[in-house]
Structure formats: C-alpha cells, structure tokens
C-alpha cells in the first residue's frame, strides 16, 4: 500500500507497459520449454525488469518488483503452469533481479552502467551470485516438486537467465528511446544509413557462404558502428546480427557445426556469440562516452 501510494498518475502507464512486456516475454519463454526442456533457453523478463529497475526512481522500485511478479505469474498462468509454479518461479526470478539491482543501487552505479567500474560489478553479479542463486532455487524446487534431476536443471536455468542479462542489460540500461533517433538526425543519417548498409552486406555475405564460419565479420562492423555512433549505433548492429542468427536457427540453416546438436545447445551457442558481440558494443560504447566526456 505504501509503495503504490508513491505511484503518480504519469507512472501508471509505464508500469502497465512493463507488466505487459514481462507477461509476453515470460509466456513466450515458458512456451519455448516445449522445445528446450523445463528451463527455458531464452529468458528475457529478468533483463527487462533489471533495466526498468535501474532506470526508474527509487520510489517506484517496489512497484516495479510487484508488477514484475504479476507479469511473470500471468505468463505462467497463460502457459498453464501449476499453482505452486506461479508463486515459486516468479520469486526465484525476482531474487535474481534483486541480486543485480540492489548492489548496483547501493554502490551508486545504477545511473551510468557504461563506466568500467559499473560494468565490472554488473557482469560479476549477473554471471555470479544472481544467476547462480536463482538457478539453485529453481532447480531445487523442480527436484522436490517434480523429481527432475537438480544438476540437469540448474545449468540450463543459469545459462538461460545469465546470458540474456549480459546481452540486453548493459546497452539498453545505457540508452533511452530518444538515443536511437540521434544517429538518424539531419547531420548523421547519411553516415548511419551507410553503416547499416555495410552491416546488411555482411549479413548477405554470411548468408551466401552458409556452411562456412563467416559470422566473425560482424565484429569489426559492429565495433565500427559503435565507435561512429556510440551505444545506439552498436546496439542497432547487434540487433541486426542477432535477428539474422536466430532467423537462421529458426529455419535450420546454421550449418553442419550446430545442426546435429539439440535446440537448447544451438540457442546457448548463439547467445554466447551474441553476448560476446554485446560486450564489444559495451566496451566500445563506454570508451567513446568517456572520451567525449
């Protein structure tokens, strides 16, 4: 009651949109388990909640967590989860979100996640205690409630959560919607379109050379986009590369190296690749930001 008393009229639409995004991402992630096993290989809601919690005022922090719980539970309900799942699994996810957000807020690093110190702390939390704690809680619950093997569920849950935090949170926590308009301003749009065309050409070359490991050519181009247009440019390149790679996975065109592996293993390898590209964007964008300052 006290938390909602601090919610103002203009905050309500933002919280509702956050709840809808968490609901949709959670529902989709649970539906994906029909192909990858009980723990989803792609889990976006936690990254959405971390970004929202870092960007909203502290007076709304409790409301963000409450909306996140409702969105996660609603996603589980839409996917026909059992009643205990609707309580335990959202709580496990929110504990992971809190284990990332609260230390960053306490250390005063949430305002600018592009600084080296903030990034080191974030990566340490996301890949360390936050992801591990959530995976242990979830795997323990599945083991007790359904008799599933703990040491099989725990790493699956960990990779699905931690990789998405690493991929999505740093670039999107450092950006707002208006930042994506800057590369297309009157003075920059021609160069930005040229960079996007170069990235599209690299995607075309990779597609034409299916069966060869040509995705490495994305790295220098995305780094160039980051150096030229900052976080926004690098994020655009990252989204283009990720959309192409996951599209290839959906159509079964990833080549012989991954074709004989399970869907989960293919998704994890792709997310590892995108995570490394995301780290390139974050490192380059942070360096550009510091130089400008």
TILO-18748 format. One record per residue (C-alpha): residue in three letters; y negated, z, x negated. Coordinates in steps of 0.25 Angstrom, whole numbers, plus 5000, padded with zeros to 4 digits. Layout:
N
ALAYZX
...
//
This chain:
293
UNK500050005000
UNK499050034989
UNK499449904982
UNK499149824994
UNK497849904996
UNK497349834983
UNK497649694988
UNK496449624993
UNK496349505003
UNK496249404992
UNK497449454985
UNK498449444996
UNK498549284996
UNK498849294981
UNK499949404983
UNK500549324995
UNK500649194986
UNK501249274975
UNK502249334985
UNK502549184989
UNK502749134975
UNK503649254971
UNK504449234984
UNK504649084982
UNK504949104967
UNK505949214970
UNK506649134981
UNK506749014972
UNK507349094961
UNK508349164969
UNK508849034975
UNK508948984961
UNK510049084959
UNK510949004967
UNK511048904955
UNK510849004943
UNK511549134947
UNK511049264953
UNK509849284944
UNK508849164945
UNK508649084932
UNK507149054936
UNK506449174942
UNK504949154944
UNK504449264953
UNK504349364942
UNK503449274934
UNK502549254946
UNK502449404948
UNK502049434933
UNK500949324933
UNK500449374947
UNK500449524942
UNK499749484929
UNK498649414936
UNK498349494948
UNK497449624947
UNK498249754945
UNK497849804959
UNK498849694964
UNK499949724955
UNK500749804964
UNK500549704975
UNK501049594966
UNK502349664964
UNK502449694979
UNK502249544982
UNK503249514971
UNK504349604977
UNK504149544991
UNK504149404986
UNK505449424978
UNK506149494989
UNK505749384999
UNK506249284989
UNK507549354989
UNK507549365004
UNK507349215005
UNK508549194996
UNK509449285004
UNK509549394994
UNK510149534998
UNK509249645002
UNK509449724989
UNK509149604981
UNK507749594988
UNK507449724982
UNK508049744969
UNK507849604963
UNK506349594966
UNK506149734960
UNK506949684947
UNK505949564947
UNK504749654949
UNK505149754938
UNK505149634929
UNK503749584933
UNK503249734931
UNK503849744917
UNK503049624913
UNK501749644921
UNK501549794919
UNK501549804904
UNK500649684903
UNK499649754912
UNK499749884905
UNK499549814892
UNK498349734897
UNK498949604894
UNK499049544908
UNK497749484908
UNK498049374898
UNK499449344895
UNK499049234885
UNK498749334874
UNK499849354863
UNK500049504866
UNK500149484881
UNK501149374879
UNK502049454869
UNK502049564879
UNK502349474891
UNK503549404884
UNK504049534879
UNK504049594893
UNK504549474900
UNK505749444891
UNK506049584888
UNK505949704897
UNK505449644910
UNK506549534911
UNK507649624906
UNK507349734915
UNK507349644927
UNK508649574923
UNK509349704921
UNK508949764934
UNK509249634942
UNK510649614934
UNK510949764937
UNK510749744952
UNK511549614953
UNK512649684945
UNK512649804954
UNK512449734968
UNK513249604966
UNK514149634954
UNK513549524945
UNK513649534930
UNK512449604924
UNK512449534911
UNK512449394918
UNK511349424928
UNK510349504918
UNK510149384909
UNK510049284920
UNK508949374927
UNK508249394914
UNK508049244910
UNK507649204924
UNK506549304924
UNK506049314910
UNK505949164907
UNK505149144919
UNK504149254915
UNK504049194901
UNK503849054907
UNK502849084918
UNK502049214916
UNK501249184903
UNK500649054907
UNK500449084921
UNK499849224919
UNK498849164909
UNK498449054919
UNK497749054933
UNK497748934942
UNK496348884938
UNK496848874924
UNK497748754927
UNK496448684932
UNK495748694919
UNK496648584912
UNK496248494923
UNK494748514922
UNK493848394920
UNK493748414905
UNK495248434903
UNK496048364914
UNK496248234905
UNK496848304894
UNK497648394903
UNK498248274910
UNK498548204897
UNK499348334892
UNK500048334906
UNK500448184904
UNK500948214890
UNK501848334896
UNK502348234907
UNK502648134896
UNK503448234888
UNK504248274901
UNK504548124903
UNK505048114889
UNK505948234891
UNK506448174904
UNK506748034897
UNK507448104886
UNK508348184894
UNK509548234886
UNK508648264874
UNK507948394871
UNK506548344873
UNK505948454880
UNK505348514867
UNK504248404868
UNK503648494879
UNK503248604869
UNK502148534861
UNK501548464874
UNK501448594882
UNK500848664869
UNK499848554869
UNK499548574883
UNK499348724881
UNK498448704869
UNK497648604876
UNK497548664890
UNK497948814888
UNK498948884897
UNK498648794909
UNK499048674901
UNK500248734895
UNK500748784908
UNK500648644914
UNK501448594903
UNK502448704905
UNK502548684920
UNK502748534917
UNK503948554907
UNK504548664916
UNK504548574928
UNK505148454921
UNK506248544914
UNK506648614927
UNK506648484935
UNK507648424925
UNK508448554927
UNK508448534942
UNK508848384941
UNK509948414930
UNK509248334919
UNK509148444908
UNK510148364899
UNK511448404893
UNK510948524885
UNK510848604898
UNK511548524908
UNK512848604907
UNK512248734908
UNK512048814921
UNK510748804929
UNK510348944925
UNK510548914910
UNK509748784911
UNK508648864918
UNK508648964908
UNK508548864896
UNK507448784903
UNK506648914906
UNK506848954891
UNK506248824887
UNK505048834897
UNK504848984892
UNK504648934878
UNK503648824883
UNK502948934891
UNK502849014878
UNK502248894871
UNK501248884882
UNK500849034882
UNK500749034867
UNK499948904866
UNK499048944878
UNK498849084873
UNK498449024859
UNK497448934866
UNK496849044874
UNK496649134862
UNK495949024854
UNK495048994866
UNK494649144867
//
